[in-house]
Every structure is written in C-alpha cells, then in structure tokens.
Amino acid sequence: MLEAEQIREMSMAEHLQALEQLWDAVCPDDANAPSPGWHATVLQERQERAASGESRFLTLDQVKARLRPSEP
C-alpha cells in the first residue's frame, strides 16, 4: 500500500498510471457495465439539439484556448 507522502512525490505520469490501474481494478469489464437510465435521456436530448442546429461545436484548438489561463 502506498503512503500519502509517496503519492505526493509521484510524477504526473506516475499519477495517471496509478489512476488507470485503480480504474482497471474497480471496473475490470467496462463493456458489460450497466449504464444508468438517465444516460439514454441525456444522449437523446443531445442528439436532438445537434440535429436541430441548436448545439454549438468547438474545434480542439478552441477548447484548448478556452482552457488555457488568460495572460495578464
């Protein structure tokens, strides 16, 4: 078992690898995991908004620009 101090000292790559390993241990067979009923409702609503032109889509560059902190 890892101690909290060991976790704090891990690199970002090590953190991500640990998260992946934890997720695999918690959900070993994602393909058969049941989906909550509300997922279907949300997906249907999103499909309808996309089909009607109501949704607005961003390019990957636009998303990255939004997520970057603005310069002072």
PDB file of N, CA, C, O and CB in Angstrom:
ATOM      1  N   MET A   1       0.856  -1.184   0.000  1.00  0.00           N
ATOM      2  CA  MET A   1       0.000   0.000   0.000  1.00  0.00           C
ATOM      3  C   MET A   1       0.892   1.233   0.000  1.00  0.00           C
ATOM      4  O   MET A   1       1.889   1.287   0.719  1.00  0.00           O
ATOM      5  CB  MET A   1      -0.969   0.006   1.230  1.00  0.00           C
ATOM      6  N   LEU A   2       0.535   2.202  -0.794  1.00  0.00           N
ATOM      7  CA  LEU A   2       1.294   3.448  -0.854  1.00  0.00           C
ATOM      8  C   LEU A   2       0.901   4.380   0.292  1.00  0.00           C
ATOM      9  O   LEU A   2      -0.263   4.449   0.688  1.00  0.00           O
ATOM     10  CB  LEU A   2       1.073   4.145  -2.205  1.00  0.00           C
ATOM     11  N   GLU A   3       1.865   5.069   0.796  1.00  0.00           N
ATOM     12  CA  GLU A   3       1.621   6.084   1.815  1.00  0.00           C
ATOM     13  C   GLU A   3       1.331   7.415   1.110  1.00  0.00           C
ATOM     14  O   GLU A   3       1.736   7.612  -0.036  1.00  0.00           O
ATOM     15  CB  GLU A   3       2.846   6.213   2.793  1.00  0.00           C
ATOM     16  N   ALA A   4       0.634   8.321   1.792  1.00  0.00           N
ATOM     17  CA  ALA A   4       0.262   9.612   1.217  1.00  0.00           C
ATOM     18  C   ALA A   4       1.488  10.375   0.725  1.00  0.00           C
ATOM     19  O   ALA A   4       1.437  11.004  -0.332  1.00  0.00           O
ATOM     20  CB  ALA A   4      -0.499  10.450   2.244  1.00  0.00           C
ATOM     21  N   GLU A   5       2.572  10.331   1.462  1.00  0.00           N
ATOM     22  CA  GLU A   5       3.789  11.043   1.071  1.00  0.00           C
ATOM     23  C   GLU A   5       4.352  10.481  -0.239  1.00  0.00           C
ATOM     24  O   GLU A   5       4.834  11.236  -1.085  1.00  0.00           O
ATOM     25  CB  GLU A   5       4.849  10.950   2.190  1.00  0.00           C
ATOM     26  N   GLN A   6       4.291   9.177  -0.400  1.00  0.00           N
ATOM     27  CA  GLN A   6       4.761   8.567  -1.646  1.00  0.00           C
ATOM     28  C   GLN A   6       3.915   9.028  -2.830  1.00  0.00           C
ATOM     29  O   GLN A   6       4.433   9.268  -3.920  1.00  0.00           O
ATOM     30  CB  GLN A   6       4.730   7.034  -1.538  1.00  0.00           C
ATOM     31  N   ILE A   7       2.647   9.143  -2.609  1.00  0.00           N
ATOM     32  CA  ILE A   7       1.743   9.587  -3.676  1.00  0.00           C
ATOM     33  C   ILE A   7       2.045  11.033  -4.055  1.00  0.00           C
ATOM     34  O   ILE A   7       2.089  11.366  -5.239  1.00  0.00           O
ATOM     35  CB  ILE A   7       0.266   9.445  -3.237  1.00  0.00           C
ATOM     36  N   ARG A   8       2.253  11.887  -3.067  1.00  0.00           N
ATOM     37  CA  ARG A   8       2.561  13.292  -3.342  1.00  0.00           C
ATOM     38  C   ARG A   8       3.851  13.445  -4.140  1.00  0.00           C
ATOM     39  O   ARG A   8       3.990  14.392  -4.915  1.00  0.00           O
ATOM     40  CB  ARG A   8       2.669  14.071  -2.039  1.00  0.00           C
ATOM     41  N   GLU A   9       4.774  12.543  -3.964  1.00  0.00           N
ATOM     42  CA  GLU A   9       6.070  12.630  -4.637  1.00  0.00           C
ATOM     43  C   GLU A   9       6.055  12.057  -6.049  1.00  0.00           C
ATOM     44  O   GLU A   9       7.044  12.180  -6.771  1.00  0.00           O
ATOM     45  CB  GLU A   9       7.110  11.917  -3.825  1.00  0.00           C
ATOM     46  N   MET A  10       4.974  11.449  -6.445  1.00  0.00           N
ATOM     47  CA  MET A  10       4.886  10.850  -7.779  1.00  0.00           C
ATOM     48  C   MET A  10       4.825  11.924  -8.855  1.00  0.00           C
ATOM     49  O   MET A  10       4.318  13.023  -8.628  1.00  0.00           O
ATOM     50  CB  MET A  10       3.659   9.936  -7.877  1.00  0.00           C
ATOM     51  N   SER A  11       5.345  11.590 -10.025  1.00  0.00           N
ATOM     52  CA  SER A  11       5.255  12.490 -11.176  1.00  0.00           C
ATOM     53  C   SER A  11       3.830  12.433 -11.730  1.00  0.00           C
ATOM     54  O   SER A  11       3.037  11.573 -11.346  1.00  0.00           O
ATOM     55  CB  SER A  11       6.304  12.106 -12.280  1.00  0.00           C
ATOM     56  N   MET A  12       3.523  13.348 -12.627  1.00  0.00           N
ATOM     57  CA  MET A  12       2.192  13.344 -13.241  1.00  0.00           C
ATOM     58  C   MET A  12       1.964  12.039 -14.002  1.00  0.00           C
ATOM     59  O   MET A  12       0.876  11.467 -13.941  1.00  0.00           O
ATOM     60  CB  MET A  12       2.023  14.556 -14.189  1.00  0.00           C
ATOM     61  N   ALA A  13       2.977  11.572 -14.712  1.00  0.00           N
ATOM     62  CA  ALA A  13       2.841  10.317 -15.451  1.00  0.00           C
ATOM     63  C   ALA A  13       2.563   9.158 -14.505  1.00  0.00           C
ATOM     64  O   ALA A  13       1.746   8.289 -14.808  1.00  0.00           O
ATOM     65  CB  ALA A  13       4.105  10.036 -16.271  1.00  0.00           C
ATOM     66  N   GLU A  14       3.236   9.141 -13.364  1.00  0.00           N
ATOM     67  CA  GLU A  14       3.011   8.088 -12.370  1.00  0.00           C
ATOM     68  C   GLU A  14       1.610   8.184 -11.771  1.00  0.00           C
ATOM     69  O   GLU A  14       0.966   7.164 -11.529  1.00  0.00           O
ATOM     70  CB  GLU A  14       4.066   8.171 -11.256  1.00  0.00           C
ATOM     71  N   HIS A  15       1.135   9.414 -11.530  1.00  0.00           N
ATOM     72  CA  HIS A  15      -0.232   9.591 -11.029  1.00  0.00           C
ATOM     73  C   HIS A  15      -1.241   9.021 -12.025  1.00  0.00           C
ATOM     74  O   HIS A  15      -2.152   8.285 -11.646  1.00  0.00           O
ATOM     75  CB  HIS A  15      -0.527  11.088 -10.764  1.00  0.00           C
ATOM     76  N   LEU A  16      -1.069   9.365 -13.293  1.00  0.00           N
ATOM     77  CA  LEU A  16      -2.010   8.901 -14.314  1.00  0.00           C
ATOM     78  C   LEU A  16      -1.968   7.380 -14.448  1.00  0.00           C
ATOM     79  O   LEU A  16      -3.008   6.739 -14.605  1.00  0.00           O
ATOM     80  CB  LEU A  16      -1.699   9.557 -15.666  1.00  0.00           C
ATOM     81  N   GLN A  17      -0.781   6.812 -14.388  1.00  0.00           N
ATOM     82  CA  GLN A  17      -0.659   5.359 -14.466  1.00  0.00           C
ATOM     83  C   GLN A  17      -1.355   4.700 -13.274  1.00  0.00           C
ATOM     84  O   GLN A  17      -2.040   3.690 -13.436  1.00  0.00           O
ATOM     85  CB  GLN A  17       0.825   4.944 -14.518  1.00  0.00           C
ATOM     86  N   ALA A  18      -1.182   5.264 -12.091  1.00  0.00           N
ATOM     87  CA  ALA A  18      -1.837   4.721 -10.902  1.00  0.00           C
ATOM     88  C   ALA A  18      -3.360   4.811 -11.032  1.00  0.00           C
ATOM     89  O   ALA A  18      -4.074   3.878 -10.663  1.00  0.00           O
ATOM     90  CB  ALA A  18      -1.364   5.470  -9.639  1.00  0.00           C
ATOM     91  N   LEU A  19      -3.856   5.937 -11.560  1.00  0.00           N
ATOM     92  CA  LEU A  19      -5.298   6.087 -11.759  1.00  0.00           C
ATOM     93  C   LEU A  19      -5.833   5.040 -12.726  1.00  0.00           C
ATOM     94  O   LEU A  19      -6.891   4.454 -12.496  1.00  0.00           O
ATOM     95  CB  LEU A  19      -5.621   7.489 -12.275  1.00  0.00           C
ATOM     96  N   GLU A  20      -5.099   4.809 -13.807  1.00  0.00           N
ATOM     97  CA  GLU A  20      -5.519   3.797 -14.775  1.00  0.00           C
ATOM     98  C   GLU A  20      -5.574   2.414 -14.133  1.00  0.00           C
ATOM     99  O   GLU A  20      -6.507   1.646 -14.368  1.00  0.00           O
ATOM    100  CB  GLU A  20      -4.568   3.781 -15.977  1.00  0.00           C
ATOM    101  N   GLN A  21      -4.565   2.106 -13.321  1.00  0.00           N
ATOM    102  CA  GLN A  21      -4.542   0.809 -12.658  1.00  0.00           C
ATOM    103  C   GLN A  21      -5.688   0.677 -11.661  1.00  0.00           C
ATOM    104  O   GLN A  21      -6.301  -0.385 -11.555  1.00  0.00           O
ATOM    105  CB  GLN A  21      -3.206   0.599 -11.953  1.00  0.00           C
ATOM    106  N   LEU A  22      -5.976   1.748 -10.933  1.00  0.00           N
ATOM    107  CA  LEU A  22      -7.106   1.719  -9.999  1.00  0.00           C
ATOM    108  C   LEU A  22      -8.424   1.529 -10.748  1.00  0.00           C
ATOM    109  O   LEU A  22      -9.267   0.730 -10.341  1.00  0.00           O
ATOM    110  CB  LEU A  22      -7.151   3.015  -9.168  1.00  0.00           C
ATOM    111  N   TRP A  23      -8.595   2.268 -11.845  1.00  0.00           N
ATOM    112  CA  TRP A  23      -9.832   2.153 -12.617  1.00  0.00           C
ATOM    113  C   TRP A  23     -10.001   0.732 -13.145  1.00  0.00           C
ATOM    114  O   TRP A  23     -11.093   0.169 -13.079  1.00  0.00           O
ATOM    115  CB  TRP A  23      -9.839   3.160 -13.784  1.00  0.00           C
ATOM    116  N   ASP A  24      -8.916   0.152 -13.670  1.00  0.00           N
ATOM    117  CA  ASP A  24      -8.989  -1.220 -14.175  1.00  0.00           C
ATOM    118  C   ASP A  24      -9.365  -2.195 -13.071  1.00  0.00           C
ATOM    119  O   ASP A  24     -10.073  -3.170 -13.321  1.00  0.00           O
ATOM    120  CB  ASP A  24      -7.656  -1.631 -14.799  1.00  0.00           C
ATOM    121  N   ALA A  25      -8.902  -1.943 -11.854  1.00  0.00           N
ATOM    122  CA  ALA A  25      -9.220  -2.824 -10.733  1.00  0.00           C
ATOM    123  C   ALA A  25     -10.680  -2.674 -10.308  1.00  0.00           C
ATOM    124  O   ALA A  25     -11.315  -3.650  -9.908  1.00  0.00           O
ATOM    125  CB  ALA A  25      -8.296  -2.530  -9.548  1.00  0.00           C
ATOM    126  N   VAL A  26     -11.215  -1.449 -10.394  1.00  0.00           N
ATOM    127  CA  VAL A  26     -12.597  -1.190  -9.984  1.00  0.00           C
ATOM    128  C   VAL A  26     -13.583  -1.665 -11.050  1.00  0.00           C
ATOM    129  O   VAL A  26     -14.628  -2.228 -10.723  1.00  0.00           O
ATOM    130  CB  VAL A  26     -12.801   0.308  -9.705  1.00  0.00           C
ATOM    131  N   CYS A  27     -13.260  -1.445 -12.299  1.00  0.00           N
ATOM    132  CA  CYS A  27     -14.148  -1.790 -13.412  1.00  0.00           C
ATOM    133  C   CYS A  27     -13.401  -2.662 -14.414  1.00  0.00           C
ATOM    134  O   CYS A  27     -13.036  -2.181 -15.486  1.00  0.00           O
ATOM    135  CB  CYS A  27     -14.692  -0.512 -14.104  1.00  0.00           C
ATOM    136  N   PRO A  28     -13.166  -3.933 -14.091  1.00  0.00           N
ATOM    137  CA  PRO A  28     -12.371  -4.773 -14.989  1.00  0.00           C
ATOM    138  C   PRO A  28     -13.034  -5.055 -16.330  1.00  0.00           C
ATOM    139  O   PRO A  28     -12.344  -5.371 -17.299  1.00  0.00           O
ATOM    140  CB  PRO A  28     -12.069  -6.067 -14.319  1.00  0.00           C
ATOM    141  N   ASP A  29     -14.351  -4.949 -16.406  1.00  0.00           N
ATOM    142  CA  ASP A  29     -15.052  -5.266 -17.653  1.00  0.00           C
ATOM    143  C   ASP A  29     -16.021  -4.139 -17.987  1.00  0.00           C
ATOM    144  O   ASP A  29     -17.233  -4.285 -17.829  1.00  0.00           O
ATOM    145  CB  ASP A  29     -15.808  -6.623 -17.542  1.00  0.00           C
ATOM    146  N   ASP A  30     -15.483  -3.018 -18.447  1.00  0.00           N
ATOM    147  CA  ASP A  30     -16.305  -1.843 -18.746  1.00  0.00           C
ATOM    148  C   ASP A  30     -17.394  -2.121 -19.781  1.00  0.00           C
ATOM    149  O   ASP A  30     -18.466  -1.517 -19.725  1.00  0.00           O
ATOM    150  CB  ASP A  30     -15.426  -0.718 -19.236  1.00  0.00           C
ATOM    151  N   ALA A  31     -17.137  -3.012 -20.706  1.00  0.00           N
ATOM    152  CA  ALA A  31     -18.100  -3.259 -21.785  1.00  0.00           C
ATOM    153  C   ALA A  31     -19.427  -3.781 -21.252  1.00  0.00           C
ATOM    154  O   ALA A  31     -20.471  -3.559 -21.866  1.00  0.00           O
ATOM    155  CB  ALA A  31     -17.524  -4.252 -22.787  1.00  0.00           C
ATOM    156  N   ASN A  32     -19.400  -4.459 -20.136  1.00  0.00           N
ATOM    157  CA  ASN A  32     -20.626  -5.025 -19.577  1.00  0.00           C
ATOM    158  C   ASN A  32     -21.187  -4.233 -18.409  1.00  0.00           C
ATOM    159  O   ASN A  32     -22.150  -4.658 -17.772  1.00  0.00           O
ATOM    160  CB  ASN A  32     -20.378  -6.426 -19.141  1.00  0.00           C
ATOM    161  N   ALA A  33     -20.585  -3.079 -18.125  1.00  0.00           N
ATOM    162  CA  ALA A  33     -21.075  -2.262 -17.018  1.00  0.00           C
ATOM    163  C   ALA A  33     -22.421  -1.658 -17.402  1.00  0.00           C
ATOM    164  O   ALA A  33     -22.566  -1.103 -18.491  1.00  0.00           O
ATOM    165  CB  ALA A  33     -20.052  -1.146 -16.650  1.00  0.00           C
ATOM    166  N   PRO A  34     -23.400  -1.762 -16.517  1.00  0.00           N
ATOM    167  CA  PRO A  34     -24.717  -1.197 -16.842  1.00  0.00           C
ATOM    168  C   PRO A  34     -24.659   0.334 -16.887  1.00  0.00           C
ATOM    169  O   PRO A  34     -23.945   0.966 -16.108  1.00  0.00           O
ATOM    170  CB  PRO A  34     -25.771  -1.658 -15.808  1.00  0.00           C
ATOM    171  N   SER A  35     -25.404   0.899 -17.791  1.00  0.00           N
ATOM    172  CA  SER A  35     -25.484   2.342 -17.924  1.00  0.00           C
ATOM    173  C   SER A  35     -26.749   2.824 -17.226  1.00  0.00           C
ATOM    174  O   SER A  35     -27.816   2.237 -17.411  1.00  0.00           O
ATOM    175  CB  SER A  35     -25.470   2.771 -19.420  1.00  0.00           C
ATOM    176  N   PRO A  36     -26.647   3.885 -16.423  1.00  0.00           N
ATOM    177  CA  PRO A  36     -27.859   4.382 -15.757  1.00  0.00           C
ATOM    178  C   PRO A  36     -28.907   4.817 -16.779  1.00  0.00           C
ATOM    179  O   PRO A  36     -28.566   5.262 -17.875  1.00  0.00           O
ATOM    180  CB  PRO A  36     -27.515   5.558 -14.822  1.00  0.00           C
ATOM    181  N   GLY A  37     -30.157   4.689 -16.423  1.00  0.00           N
ATOM    182  CA  GLY A  37     -31.250   5.042 -17.328  1.00  0.00           C
ATOM    183  C   GLY A  37     -31.205   6.475 -17.821  1.00  0.00           C
ATOM    184  O   GLY A  37     -31.584   6.754 -18.959  1.00  0.00           O
ATOM    185  N   TRP A  38     -30.742   7.393 -16.967  1.00  0.00           N
ATOM    186  CA  TRP A  38     -30.728   8.798 -17.369  1.00  0.00           C
ATOM    187  C   TRP A  38     -29.715   9.067 -18.474  1.00  0.00           C
ATOM    188  O   TRP A  38     -29.817  10.092 -19.150  1.00  0.00           O
ATOM    189  CB  TRP A  38     -30.427   9.680 -16.173  1.00  0.00           C
ATOM    190  N   HIS A  39     -28.733   8.176 -18.685  1.00  0.00           N
ATOM    191  CA  HIS A  39     -27.773   8.368 -19.773  1.00  0.00           C
ATOM    192  C   HIS A  39     -28.488   8.415 -21.117  1.00  0.00           C
ATOM    193  O   HIS A  39     -28.192   9.266 -21.956  1.00  0.00           O
ATOM    194  CB  HIS A  39     -26.721   7.246 -19.770  1.00  0.00           C
ATOM    195  N   ALA A  40     -29.427   7.499 -21.317  1.00  0.00           N
ATOM    196  CA  ALA A  40     -30.152   7.444 -22.589  1.00  0.00           C
ATOM    197  C   ALA A  40     -30.913   8.738 -22.828  1.00  0.00           C
ATOM    198  O   ALA A  40     -30.962   9.225 -23.958  1.00  0.00           O
ATOM    199  CB  ALA A  40     -31.119   6.250 -22.610  1.00  0.00           C
ATOM    200  N   THR A  41     -31.501   9.295 -21.792  1.00  0.00           N
ATOM    201  CA  THR A  41     -32.247  10.551 -21.914  1.00  0.00           C
ATOM    202  C   THR A  41     -31.319  11.692 -22.307  1.00  0.00           C
ATOM    203  O   THR A  41     -31.638  12.474 -23.203  1.00  0.00           O
ATOM    204  CB  THR A  41     -32.966  10.884 -20.594  1.00  0.00           C
ATOM    205  N   VAL A  42     -30.176  11.790 -21.642  1.00  0.00           N
ATOM    206  CA  VAL A  42     -29.209  12.855 -21.939  1.00  0.00           C
ATOM    207  C   VAL A  42     -28.699  12.719 -23.365  1.00  0.00           C
ATOM    208  O   VAL A  42     -28.614  13.712 -24.088  1.00  0.00           O
ATOM    209  CB  VAL A  42     -28.026  12.818 -20.944  1.00  0.00           C
ATOM    210  N   LEU A  43     -28.359  11.505 -23.779  1.00  0.00           N
ATOM    211  CA  LEU A  43     -27.863  11.299 -25.141  1.00  0.00           C
ATOM    212  C   LEU A  43     -28.912  11.663 -26.178  1.00  0.00           C
ATOM    213  O   LEU A  43     -28.595  12.280 -27.195  1.00  0.00           O
ATOM    214  CB  LEU A  43     -27.427   9.853 -25.334  1.00  0.00           C
ATOM    215  N   GLN A  44     -30.157  11.284 -25.928  1.00  0.00           N
ATOM    216  CA  GLN A  44     -31.246  11.613 -26.861  1.00  0.00           C
ATOM    217  C   GLN A  44     -31.410  13.124 -26.983  1.00  0.00           C
ATOM    218  O   GLN A  44     -31.560  13.644 -28.088  1.00  0.00           O
ATOM    219  CB  GLN A  44     -32.574  10.972 -26.399  1.00  0.00           C
ATOM    220  N   GLU A  45     -31.382  13.834 -25.848  1.00  0.00           N
ATOM    221  CA  GLU A  45     -31.514  15.296 -25.869  1.00  0.00           C
ATOM    222  C   GLU A  45     -30.368  15.933 -26.651  1.00  0.00           C
ATOM    223  O   GLU A  45     -30.583  16.873 -27.416  1.00  0.00           O
ATOM    224  CB  GLU A  45     -31.550  15.856 -24.433  1.00  0.00           C
ATOM    225  N   ARG A  46     -29.168  15.430 -26.463  1.00  0.00           N
ATOM    226  CA  ARG A  46     -28.010  15.981 -27.179  1.00  0.00           C
ATOM    227  C   ARG A  46     -28.107  15.713 -28.675  1.00  0.00           C
ATOM    228  O   ARG A  46     -27.773  16.578 -29.485  1.00  0.00           O
ATOM    229  CB  ARG A  46     -26.707  15.390 -26.627  1.00  0.00           C
ATOM    230  N   GLN A  47     -28.559  14.527 -29.043  1.00  0.00           N
ATOM    231  CA  GLN A  47     -28.740  14.218 -30.461  1.00  0.00           C
ATOM    232  C   GLN A  47     -29.780  15.141 -31.094  1.00  0.00           C
ATOM    233  O   GLN A  47     -29.600  15.606 -32.220  1.00  0.00           O
ATOM    234  CB  GLN A  47     -29.156  12.751 -30.640  1.00  0.00           C
ATOM    235  N   GLU A  48     -30.847  15.399 -30.382  1.00  0.00           N
ATOM    236  CA  GLU A  48     -31.895  16.280 -30.901  1.00  0.00           C
ATOM    237  C   GLU A  48     -31.383  17.701 -31.079  1.00  0.00           C
ATOM    238  O   GLU A  48     -31.672  18.342 -32.090  1.00  0.00           O
ATOM    239  CB  GLU A  48     -33.105  16.276 -29.969  1.00  0.00           C
ATOM    240  N   ARG A  49     -30.616  18.205 -30.098  1.00  0.00           N
ATOM    241  CA  ARG A  49     -30.058  19.562 -30.216  1.00  0.00           C
ATOM    242  C   ARG A  49     -29.071  19.650 -31.375  1.00  0.00           C
ATOM    243  O   ARG A  49     -29.035  20.655 -32.084  1.00  0.00           O
ATOM    244  CB  ARG A  49     -29.364  19.977 -28.903  1.00  0.00           C
ATOM    245  N   ALA A  50     -28.274  18.608 -31.570  1.00  0.00           N
ATOM    246  CA  ALA A  50     -27.314  18.599 -32.678  1.00  0.00           C
ATOM    247  C   ALA A  50     -28.050  18.571 -34.010  1.00  0.00           C
ATOM    248  O   ALA A  50     -27.680  19.288 -34.940  1.00  0.00           O
ATOM    249  CB  ALA A  50     -26.359  17.389 -32.567  1.00  0.00           C
ATOM    250  N   ALA A  51     -29.083  17.753 -34.106  1.00  0.00           N
ATOM    251  CA  ALA A  51     -29.837  17.636 -35.359  1.00  0.00           C
ATOM    252  C   ALA A  51     -30.565  18.929 -35.703  1.00  0.00           C
ATOM    253  O   ALA A  51     -30.706  19.263 -36.879  1.00  0.00           O
ATOM    254  CB  ALA A  51     -30.838  16.491 -35.267  1.00  0.00           C
ATOM    255  N   SER A  52     -31.031  19.666 -34.687  1.00  0.00           N
ATOM    256  CA  SER A  52     -31.783  20.900 -34.930  1.00  0.00           C
ATOM    257  C   SER A  52     -30.869  22.097 -35.183  1.00  0.00           C
ATOM    258  O   SER A  52     -31.338  23.170 -35.564  1.00  0.00           O
ATOM    259  CB  SER A  52     -32.691  21.193 -33.751  1.00  0.00           C
ATOM    260  N   GLY A  53     -29.568  21.914 -34.972  1.00  0.00           N
ATOM    261  CA  GLY A  53     -28.633  23.025 -35.152  1.00  0.00           C
ATOM    262  C   GLY A  53     -28.509  23.890 -33.913  1.00  0.00           C
ATOM    263  O   GLY A  53     -27.808  24.902 -33.933  1.00  0.00           O
ATOM    264  N   GLU A  54     -29.171  23.512 -32.845  1.00  0.00           N
ATOM    265  CA  GLU A  54     -29.146  24.275 -31.598  1.00  0.00           C
ATOM    266  C   GLU A  54     -27.797  24.167 -30.889  1.00  0.00           C
ATOM    267  O   GLU A  54     -27.379  25.094 -30.195  1.00  0.00           O
ATOM    268  CB  GLU A  54     -30.255  23.796 -30.671  1.00  0.00           C
ATOM    269  N   SER A  55     -27.117  23.028 -31.069  1.00  0.00           N
ATOM    270  CA  SER A  55     -25.829  22.826 -30.408  1.00  0.00           C
ATOM    271  C   SER A  55     -24.733  23.601 -31.132  1.00  0.00           C
ATOM    272  O   SER A  55     -24.794  23.833 -32.339  1.00  0.00           O
ATOM    273  CB  SER A  55     -25.477  21.325 -30.352  1.00  0.00           C
ATOM    274  N   ARG A  56     -23.741  23.986 -30.360  1.00  0.00           N
ATOM    275  CA  ARG A  56     -22.577  24.671 -30.917  1.00  0.00           C
ATOM    276  C   ARG A  56     -21.365  23.804 -30.644  1.00  0.00           C
ATOM    277  O   ARG A  56     -21.134  23.392 -29.507  1.00  0.00           O
ATOM    278  CB  ARG A  56     -22.398  26.108 -30.309  1.00  0.00           C
ATOM    279  N   PHE A  57     -20.600  23.528 -31.671  1.00  0.00           N
ATOM    280  CA  PHE A  57     -19.438  22.668 -31.532  1.00  0.00           C
ATOM    281  C   PHE A  57     -18.173  23.491 -31.660  1.00  0.00           C
ATOM    282  O   PHE A  57     -18.117  24.461 -32.416  1.00  0.00           O
ATOM    283  CB  PHE A  57     -19.460  21.546 -32.574  1.00  0.00           C
ATOM    284  N   LEU A  58     -17.161  23.091 -30.914  1.00  0.00           N
ATOM    285  CA  LEU A  58     -15.877  23.775 -30.923  1.00  0.00           C
ATOM    286  C   LEU A  58     -14.809  22.862 -31.496  1.00  0.00           C
ATOM    287  O   LEU A  58     -14.891  21.640 -31.369  1.00  0.00           O
ATOM    288  CB  LEU A  58     -15.492  24.235 -29.509  1.00  0.00           C
ATOM    289  N   THR A  59     -13.809  23.458 -32.125  1.00  0.00           N
ATOM    290  CA  THR A  59     -12.664  22.678 -32.566  1.00  0.00           C
ATOM    291  C   THR A  59     -11.787  22.387 -31.350  1.00  0.00           C
ATOM    292  O   THR A  59     -11.954  22.997 -30.294  1.00  0.00           O
ATOM    293  CB  THR A  59     -11.860  23.430 -33.678  1.00  0.00           C
ATOM    294  N   LEU A  60     -10.870  21.468 -31.505  1.00  0.00           N
ATOM    295  CA  LEU A  60      -9.961  21.151 -30.412  1.00  0.00           C
ATOM    296  C   LEU A  60      -9.124  22.376 -30.035  1.00  0.00           C
ATOM    297  O   LEU A  60      -8.870  22.615 -28.855  1.00  0.00           O
ATOM    298  CB  LEU A  60      -9.047  19.976 -30.798  1.00  0.00           C
ATOM    299  N   ASP A  61      -8.699  23.145 -31.026  1.00  0.00           N
ATOM    300  CA  ASP A  61      -7.931  24.363 -30.741  1.00  0.00           C
ATOM    301  C   ASP A  61      -8.754  25.368 -29.941  1.00  0.00           C
ATOM    302  O   ASP A  61      -8.220  26.026 -29.049  1.00  0.00           O
ATOM    303  CB  ASP A  61      -7.451  25.006 -32.046  1.00  0.00           C
ATOM    304  N   GLN A  62     -10.033  25.496 -30.243  1.00  0.00           N
ATOM    305  CA  GLN A  62     -10.899  26.410 -29.499  1.00  0.00           C
ATOM    306  C   GLN A  62     -11.056  25.954 -28.049  1.00  0.00           C
ATOM    307  O   GLN A  62     -11.052  26.776 -27.132  1.00  0.00           O
ATOM    308  CB  GLN A  62     -12.277  26.512 -30.176  1.00  0.00           C
ATOM    309  N   VAL A  63     -11.191  24.660 -27.846  1.00  0.00           N
ATOM    310  CA  VAL A  63     -11.325  24.124 -26.488  1.00  0.00           C
ATOM    311  C   VAL A  63     -10.043  24.388 -25.708  1.00  0.00           C
ATOM    312  O   VAL A  63     -10.091  24.840 -24.563  1.00  0.00           O
ATOM    313  CB  VAL A  63     -11.643  22.601 -26.518  1.00  0.00           C
ATOM    314  N   LYS A  64      -8.899  24.108 -26.322  1.00  0.00           N
ATOM    315  CA  LYS A  64      -7.612  24.346 -25.663  1.00  0.00           C
ATOM    316  C   LYS A  64      -7.463  25.814 -25.283  1.00  0.00           C
ATOM    317  O   LYS A  64      -6.997  26.133 -24.189  1.00  0.00           O
ATOM    318  CB  LYS A  64      -6.450  23.915 -26.575  1.00  0.00           C
ATOM    319  N   ALA A  65      -7.858  26.704 -26.185  1.00  0.00           N
ATOM    320  CA  ALA A  65      -7.749  28.136 -25.911  1.00  0.00           C
ATOM    321  C   ALA A  65      -8.628  28.536 -24.732  1.00  0.00           C
ATOM    322  O   ALA A  65      -8.238  29.375 -23.921  1.00  0.00           O
ATOM    323  CB  ALA A  65      -8.131  28.949 -27.151  1.00  0.00           C
ATOM    324  N   ARG A  66      -9.802  27.943 -24.637  1.00  0.00           N
ATOM    325  CA  ARG A  66     -10.696  28.247 -23.512  1.00  0.00           C
ATOM    326  C   ARG A  66     -10.141  27.752 -22.180  1.00  0.00           C
ATOM    327  O   ARG A  66     -10.371  28.362 -21.136  1.00  0.00           O
ATOM    328  CB  ARG A  66     -12.063  27.630 -23.754  1.00  0.00           C
ATOM    329  N   LEU A  67      -9.414  26.646 -22.228  1.00  0.00           N
ATOM    330  CA  LEU A  67      -8.909  26.047 -21.004  1.00  0.00           C
ATOM    331  C   LEU A  67      -7.606  26.677 -20.535  1.00  0.00           C
ATOM    332  O   LEU A  67      -7.249  26.557 -19.363  1.00  0.00           O
ATOM    333  CB  LEU A  67      -8.714  24.575 -21.202  1.00  0.00           C
ATOM    334  N   ARG A  68      -6.896  27.341 -21.425  1.00  0.00           N
ATOM    335  CA  ARG A  68      -5.655  27.991 -21.026  1.00  0.00           C
ATOM    336  C   ARG A  68      -5.967  29.245 -20.221  1.00  0.00           C
ATOM    337  O   ARG A  68      -6.890  29.989 -20.555  1.00  0.00           O
ATOM    338  CB  ARG A  68      -4.794  28.336 -22.260  1.00  0.00           C
ATOM    339  N   PRO A  69      -5.204  29.479 -19.172  1.00  0.00           N
ATOM    340  CA  PRO A  69      -5.420  30.720 -18.413  1.00  0.00           C
ATOM    341  C   PRO A  69      -5.058  31.919 -19.283  1.00  0.00           C
ATOM    342  O   PRO A  69      -4.085  31.890 -20.037  1.00  0.00           O
ATOM    343  CB  PRO A  69      -4.580  30.726 -17.100  1.00  0.00           C
ATOM    344  N   SER A  70      -5.848  32.958 -19.162  1.00  0.00           N
ATOM    345  CA  SER A  70      -5.554  34.171 -19.937  1.00  0.00           C
ATOM    346  C   SER A  70      -4.331  34.840 -19.385  1.00  0.00           C
ATOM    347  O   SER A  70      -4.073  34.798 -18.182  1.00  0.00           O
ATOM    348  CB  SER A  70      -6.742  35.146 -19.925  1.00  0.00           C
ATOM    349  N   GLU A  71      -3.573  35.460 -20.268  1.00  0.00           N
ATOM    350  CA  GLU A  71      -2.345  36.130 -19.839  1.00  0.00           C
ATOM    351  C   GLU A  71      -2.680  37.491 -19.250  1.00  0.00           C
ATOM    352  O   GLU A  71      -3.582  38.173 -19.738  1.00  0.00           O
ATOM    353  CB  GLU A  71      -1.356  36.281 -21.019  1.00  0.00           C
ATOM    354  N   PRO A  72      -1.957  37.896 -18.194  1.00  0.00           N
ATOM    355  CA  PRO A  72      -2.255  39.177 -17.539  1.00  0.00           C
ATOM    356  C   PRO A  72      -1.932  40.362 -18.410  1.00  0.00           C
ATOM    357  O   PRO A  72      -2.129  41.505 -17.997  1.00  0.00           O
ATOM    358  CB  PRO A  72      -1.497  39.292 -16.248  1.00  0.00           C
TER     359      PRO A  72
END
